[in-house]
Amino acid sequence: MFRENVDSGVKVPANIWNKVGGRLTYLATAYTNVPIYLVNPDTMDKIKPPETGYDPECVKRSMEKIRGSEDYRRRYAETIEKAWEILSECKGITYSMVGVYTEDAHKIREHTGENEPRAIFICPERIYNSNHSKPDIVFQFVVIHELAHAYQGMCKDYSKEWGKVIEESLANAVAYSHFEKKEKNAILEHISQQPCEYKGYTFWNPDSEPRSLLHLLDFWRESLPFHSTSFRYYEIFFREFFYTYIGRAIIERCGWPDIKPLVYEFSHYIGDKNLEHFYKLLAMEILRAGTA
């Protein structure tokens, strides 16, 4: 699929596309099939207006307050909504898009003249500037981040706050895992300028081999496995996801001595398909990781 400069005033190095392609494994299909357009800041803001993200300092204070609540420790399911309301007050950082993946065919046609069902837009002006010491590396990181979204396709839960936290942190982790250690300082420099939901990528152990995150992308691609009727799928999820990530978060970060009651509660949620409490706990732990 093609890459086209729509109206960006920045000349991106021609060989950068080969560099991106050379890093990819399971994202290669998305790279082949999804067109990428380069646009200037004004056009990017029309495609995706600036958004408001989570302030890490506010999240840190709020998580300490939530963690100190005895009700939260004893009656998790009854208080998770209240805890999430406290965190929602931390949305205080306004930021502009550097890249975006969209399946809005009308918007794609409006800004490119092409009839494509999905596309990635990148704003080079927001990368090739004084905020980035190695913009070529950051550009590749942003492209791979958007390819992670494209691999999944638009998740219906992205429009919910907890859905966005999960997906953006996971996309950052996937992109980060595609770079060598010597390149990662430039990426960390970029991530340091992002809101807490992006900084929470550390929750997913991104220093591991890229394919280790593939099964997590696949779970999220299916809106996590709970829409499947396969009990085996649930079993794999608990072994590969719950105990690896949520179990670790509860034991290591919260210090709760007994995880069994919480596992029982989540088992109940899976049984009746009422899963927002689970998703919200996951998003809270990701935000907590973003304050480190």
C-alpha positions as CSV (number, residue, x, y, z in Angstrom):
1,M,0.0,0.0,0.0
2,F,1.2,3.5,-0.7
3,R,2.6,6.2,1.5
4,E,1.8,9.8,0.4
5,N,2.6,13.3,1.6
6,V,-0.7,15.1,1.6
7,D,0.4,18.6,2.8
8,S,3.3,18.2,5.3
9,G,6.1,20.7,4.9
10,V,8.6,18.2,6.2
11,K,10.6,15.9,3.9
12,V,10.8,12.6,5.6
13,P,13.9,10.5,4.6
14,A,12.9,8.1,1.8
15,N,14.7,5.1,3.4
16,I,12.7,5.5,6.6
17,W,9.9,3.3,5.2
18,N,12.3,0.4,4.6
19,K,13.6,0.8,8.2
20,V,10.1,0.5,9.5
21,G,9.4,-2.5,7.4
22,G,12.7,-4.2,8.5
23,R,11.6,-4.1,12.2
24,L,8.2,-5.7,11.7
25,T,7.0,-9.3,12.2
26,Y,3.3,-9.7,12.9
27,L,2.5,-6.1,12.0
28,A,3.9,-6.5,8.5
29,T,0.4,-7.3,7.1
30,A,-1.0,-4.1,8.4
31,Y,2.0,-2.2,7.0
32,T,1.3,-3.7,3.6
33,N,-2.4,-3.1,3.6
34,V,-3.0,0.2,5.3
35,P,-2.1,3.5,3.5
36,I,-0.1,6.1,5.4
37,Y,-0.5,9.8,4.8
38,L,1.7,12.6,6.0
39,V,-0.1,15.8,7.0
40,N,0.6,19.2,8.5
41,P,-0.6,20.1,12.1
42,D,-3.7,22.0,10.9
43,T,-4.9,19.0,8.9
44,M,-4.1,16.6,11.7
45,D,-6.2,18.7,14.1
46,K,-9.1,18.5,11.6
47,I,-8.8,14.7,11.4
48,K,-8.3,14.3,15.1
49,P,-8.7,17.4,17.3
50,P,-6.5,17.7,20.4
51,E,-7.6,15.6,23.4
52,T,-7.3,15.7,27.1
53,G,-5.2,13.0,28.9
54,Y,-4.4,12.0,32.5
55,D,-1.9,14.0,34.5
56,P,0.6,11.6,36.1
57,E,1.0,13.6,39.3
58,C,-2.8,13.8,39.8
59,V,-3.1,10.1,39.1
60,K,-0.4,9.3,41.7
61,R,-2.1,11.3,44.4
62,S,-5.5,9.8,43.5
63,M,-4.2,6.2,43.5
64,E,-2.7,6.7,47.0
65,K,-6.1,7.9,48.2
66,I,-7.9,5.0,46.6
67,R,-5.4,2.5,47.9
68,G,-5.8,3.8,51.4
69,S,-9.5,3.1,51.4
70,E,-10.5,0.1,53.5
71,D,-13.8,-0.2,51.6
72,Y,-11.7,-0.5,48.4
73,R,-9.7,-3.3,49.9
74,R,-12.7,-5.2,51.3
75,R,-15.5,-4.5,48.8
76,Y,-13.7,-4.0,45.5
77,A,-16.8,-4.5,43.3
78,E,-18.9,-2.0,45.3
79,T,-16.3,0.8,45.2
80,I,-14.6,0.5,41.8
81,E,-17.0,3.0,40.2
82,K,-16.2,5.6,42.9
83,A,-12.5,5.0,42.5
84,W,-12.7,5.5,38.7
85,E,-14.7,8.8,39.3
86,I,-11.8,10.0,41.4
87,L,-9.3,9.2,38.6
88,S,-11.5,10.8,36.0
89,E,-10.8,14.2,37.7
90,C,-7.1,13.8,36.6
91,K,-7.8,14.5,33.0
92,G,-5.8,17.7,32.8
93,I,-3.3,17.4,30.0
94,T,-4.3,18.7,26.6
95,Y,-2.2,17.2,23.8
96,S,-2.2,17.2,20.0
97,M,-2.1,14.1,17.8
98,V,1.2,13.0,16.3
99,G,-0.3,10.0,14.6
100,V,-3.8,8.5,14.2
101,Y,-5.4,5.4,12.8
102,T,-8.9,5.8,11.5
103,E,-11.6,3.8,9.8
104,D,-13.6,6.9,9.0
105,A,-13.8,6.5,5.2
106,H,-15.5,9.9,4.7
107,K,-12.8,11.7,6.6
108,I,-10.1,9.9,4.7
109,R,-11.7,10.8,1.4
110,E,-12.1,14.4,2.5
111,H,-8.4,14.9,3.3
112,T,-6.8,12.7,0.7
113,G,-9.2,12.3,-2.1
114,E,-8.8,8.5,-1.8
115,N,-11.5,5.9,-1.3
116,E,-9.9,3.9,1.5
117,P,-11.8,2.1,4.3
118,R,-9.0,2.8,6.8
119,A,-5.7,4.8,7.0
120,I,-2.9,6.1,9.2
121,F,-2.1,9.8,9.4
122,I,1.3,11.0,10.7
123,C,2.2,14.6,11.4
124,P,6.0,15.0,10.7
125,E,6.1,18.6,11.9
126,R,5.3,17.3,15.4
127,I,8.2,14.9,15.3
128,Y,10.9,16.7,13.4
129,N,11.3,19.5,15.9
130,S,13.4,20.6,18.9
131,N,11.5,18.3,21.2
132,H,13.1,15.2,19.7
133,S,16.8,14.6,19.6
134,K,16.5,11.6,17.1
135,P,13.3,12.3,15.1
136,D,13.9,9.4,12.7
137,I,13.6,6.9,15.5
138,V,10.5,8.7,16.9
139,F,8.9,8.8,13.5
140,Q,9.3,5.0,13.2
141,F,8.0,4.5,16.7
142,V,4.8,6.5,15.9
143,V,4.3,4.6,12.7
144,I,4.6,1.2,14.5
145,H,2.3,2.5,17.3
146,E,-0.4,3.2,14.7
147,L,0.2,-0.1,13.0
148,A,-0.6,-1.8,16.4
149,H,-4.0,0.0,16.3
150,A,-4.4,-1.0,12.6
151,Y,-3.6,-4.7,13.4
152,Q,-6.4,-4.7,15.9
153,G,-8.9,-2.6,14.0
154,M,-11.1,-0.1,15.8
155,C,-12.2,-1.6,19.1
156,K,-15.8,-0.7,20.1
157,D,-14.6,0.0,23.7
158,Y,-12.0,2.6,22.7
159,S,-14.5,5.3,23.1
160,K,-14.7,4.5,26.8
161,E,-12.0,6.0,29.1
162,W,-10.8,2.6,30.3
163,G,-10.7,1.2,26.7
164,K,-8.5,4.1,25.5
165,V,-6.1,3.6,28.5
166,I,-5.7,-0.1,27.7
167,E,-5.3,0.3,24.0
168,E,-2.9,3.3,23.9
169,S,-0.7,1.8,26.6
170,L,-0.6,-1.5,24.8
171,A,0.1,0.1,21.4
172,N,3.0,2.0,23.0
173,A,4.4,-1.2,24.5
174,V,4.2,-3.0,21.2
175,A,6.0,-0.2,19.4
176,Y,8.6,0.1,22.1
177,S,9.4,-3.6,21.9
178,H,10.4,-3.3,18.2
179,F,13.5,-1.2,19.0
180,E,17.0,-2.0,20.1
181,K,18.2,-1.0,23.5
182,K,20.5,1.7,22.1
183,E,17.6,3.4,20.4
184,K,15.2,3.5,23.3
185,N,16.5,6.7,25.0
186,A,15.0,8.7,22.0
187,I,11.7,6.9,22.5
188,L,11.7,7.4,26.2
189,E,12.3,11.1,25.5
190,H,9.1,11.1,23.3
191,I,7.0,9.1,25.8
192,S,8.0,11.5,28.6
193,Q,6.0,14.2,26.8
194,Q,2.8,12.0,26.7
195,P,-0.1,11.7,29.2
196,C,-0.3,9.0,31.8
197,E,-2.3,6.5,29.7
198,Y,0.6,6.4,27.2
199,K,3.3,6.3,30.0
200,G,1.5,3.2,31.4
201,Y,3.0,1.1,28.6
202,T,5.5,-0.2,31.2
203,F,2.6,-2.3,32.7
204,W,3.0,-4.7,29.7
205,N,6.7,-5.6,30.1
206,P,7.7,-3.9,26.8
207,D,11.4,-4.9,27.1
208,S,10.4,-8.4,26.1
209,E,10.7,-9.9,22.6
210,P,8.1,-8.3,20.3
211,R,6.1,-11.5,19.7
212,S,5.5,-11.9,23.4
213,L,3.0,-9.0,23.2
214,L,1.2,-10.6,20.2
215,H,-1.2,-12.7,22.2
216,L,-2.2,-9.6,24.2
217,L,-3.0,-7.7,21.0
218,D,-5.0,-10.7,19.8
219,F,-7.0,-10.8,23.1
220,W,-7.8,-7.1,22.8
221,R,-8.5,-7.5,19.1
222,E,-11.4,-9.8,20.2
223,S,-12.5,-7.1,22.8
224,L,-10.5,-9.4,25.2
225,P,-11.6,-13.0,25.1
226,F,-15.0,-12.7,26.9
227,H,-17.1,-12.5,23.8
228,S,-16.0,-16.0,22.9
229,T,-18.1,-19.0,23.9
230,S,-15.0,-21.2,24.4
231,F,-14.2,-22.1,28.0
232,R,-10.7,-22.9,26.8
233,Y,-10.3,-19.3,25.7
234,Y,-11.2,-18.1,29.1
235,E,-8.7,-20.6,30.7
236,I,-5.9,-19.3,28.4
237,F,-6.8,-15.8,29.2
238,F,-6.5,-16.4,33.0
239,R,-3.2,-18.2,32.7
240,E,-1.6,-15.9,30.2
241,F,-3.1,-12.5,31.1
242,F,-4.8,-12.4,34.5
243,Y,-2.1,-14.1,36.6
244,T,0.7,-12.5,34.6
245,Y,-0.5,-8.9,34.8
246,I,-3.4,-8.3,37.1
247,G,-2.1,-10.9,39.6
248,R,1.3,-9.3,39.6
249,A,-0.2,-5.8,40.0
250,I,-2.2,-6.8,43.0
251,I,0.5,-8.7,44.8
252,E,3.5,-6.5,44.0
253,R,1.9,-3.1,43.9
254,C,-1.1,-3.3,46.3
255,G,0.3,-5.8,48.7
256,W,-3.0,-7.6,49.1
257,P,-2.3,-10.8,51.0
258,D,-5.1,-12.9,49.5
259,I,-5.9,-12.8,45.8
260,K,-8.5,-15.6,45.9
261,P,-11.6,-13.4,46.6
262,L,-10.7,-11.1,43.7
263,V,-10.2,-14.0,41.3
264,Y,-13.6,-15.3,42.4
265,E,-15.2,-11.9,41.7
266,F,-13.6,-11.8,38.2
267,S,-14.8,-15.4,37.5
268,H,-18.3,-14.2,38.3
269,Y,-17.9,-11.3,35.9
270,I,-16.8,-13.6,33.1
271,G,-19.8,-15.9,33.8
272,D,-22.4,-13.2,33.4
273,K,-20.5,-11.1,30.8
274,N,-20.5,-8.0,33.1
275,L,-16.9,-7.1,32.6
276,E,-16.5,-3.3,33.0
277,H,-15.2,-3.7,36.6
278,F,-12.4,-5.9,35.3
279,Y,-11.5,-3.5,32.5
280,K,-11.5,-0.6,34.9
281,L,-9.2,-2.3,37.3
282,L,-6.9,-3.1,34.4
283,A,-6.9,0.6,33.3
284,M,-6.3,1.8,36.8
285,E,-3.3,-0.4,37.1
286,I,-2.0,0.8,33.8
287,L,-2.4,4.4,35.0
288,R,-0.6,3.5,38.2
289,A,2.3,2.2,36.1
290,G,2.3,5.5,34.2
291,T,3.2,7.4,37.4
292,A,6.4,5.5,38.1
